[in-house]
Amino acid sequence: MPPMATSGANYRLFWQQFRQAFHSTGAVMPSGPRLCRALARHVAGNGKPRRILEVGPGTGVVTTEIIAHLGPQDSLDIVELNEHFVAALRERLQADDSWRRVADRVRLHHVAVEQFMTDEPFDCIISGLPLNNFPVEVVRGILLHLEGIAGDGATLSFFEYVGVRKAKSMLCSREERQRLTGIGEAMDEALDKWEIGRDCVMANVPPAWVHHLRIGKSPGDSRQGTVIGGCVQDHVAYSDD
Ligand SMILES: C[S@@+](CC[C@H](N)C(=O)[O-])C[C@H]1O[C@@H](n2cnc3c(N)ncnc32)[C@H](O)[C@@H]1O
């Protein structure tokens, strides 16, 4: 089945899940193509087999971009909490041509990322998790967990909508403001330690930052990554060194 045939159904499913499970879905619609491209920036390797992990794939828009960059020996693990998204992803693995071609190297896990275990570390992790919706200790736990399952020199790419914490903070209760401040602190700590570049994707609704972190186990390397240079059209990109 061509991807276009499924996209209307995927939008409907996303909207339904936004309404039924707002907290974990965290967005009204799937990420746009440019955001997906920025998130998949570190997927392609140098020909050696790589283990890729995507957490929070939703309907699979980022997954499609990841699959496009998978090398012939790479594998992809997908971790999704929501059973409706899992069912849609399972179907795509059977029905969508580009997905079917790599289906024998893709494993779909219906589990919360916090509970996802692996024997072998990952080289590249891409997260679509709505971290700004979670309690601070959950965010810290997830970041630690991802660090624990990342191999040497592994990257983590994730996004957040531009200005979302600031905007929410102006309208919410004191408790909620404290939570958002705590998440900002947890993220800043991670970014200070590991960030190697970021993309600002203005051509998305809403606009988003994509953060790229080197969370692999060589902390000395963490600030020495490539300065990302606006490879995706319409993206402002810089290193914050
Ligand atoms: C903002 S949506 C992103 C979907 C997709 N990656 C995109 O960019 O359009 C967040 C996704 O994370 C999933 N999710 C939320 N909490 C999760 C958890 N603890 N473990 C795994 N997936 C989770 C949601 O079900 C949803 O699919």
The ligand as a Gaussian input file, in Angstrom:
#p B3LYP/6-31G(d) Opt

LIG

0 1
 C        4.340000      13.580000      20.322000
 S        3.952000      11.906000      19.866000
 C        5.229000      11.699000      18.640000
 C        4.819000      10.760000      17.544000
 C        5.770000      10.744000      16.337000
 N        7.110000      10.394000      16.714000
 C        5.775000      12.072000      15.635000
 O        6.792000      12.769000      15.730000
 O        4.776000      12.398000      14.994000
 C        4.531000      11.003000      21.285000
 C        4.540000       9.482000      21.154000
 O        5.181000       8.925000      22.303000
 C        4.430000       7.795000      22.760000
 N        4.752000       7.616000      24.195000
 C        4.399000       8.415000      25.226000
 N        4.897000       7.959000      26.384000
 C        5.620000       6.844000      26.065000
 C        6.405000       5.926000      26.824000
 N        6.550000       6.065000      28.156000
 N        7.014000       4.896000      26.191000
 C        6.891000       4.751000      24.840000
 N        6.150000       5.577000      24.069000
 C        5.518000       6.616000      24.670000
 C        2.996000       8.223000      22.489000
 O        2.100000       7.154000      22.532000
 C        3.155000       8.861000      21.105000
 O        3.165000       7.878000      20.118000

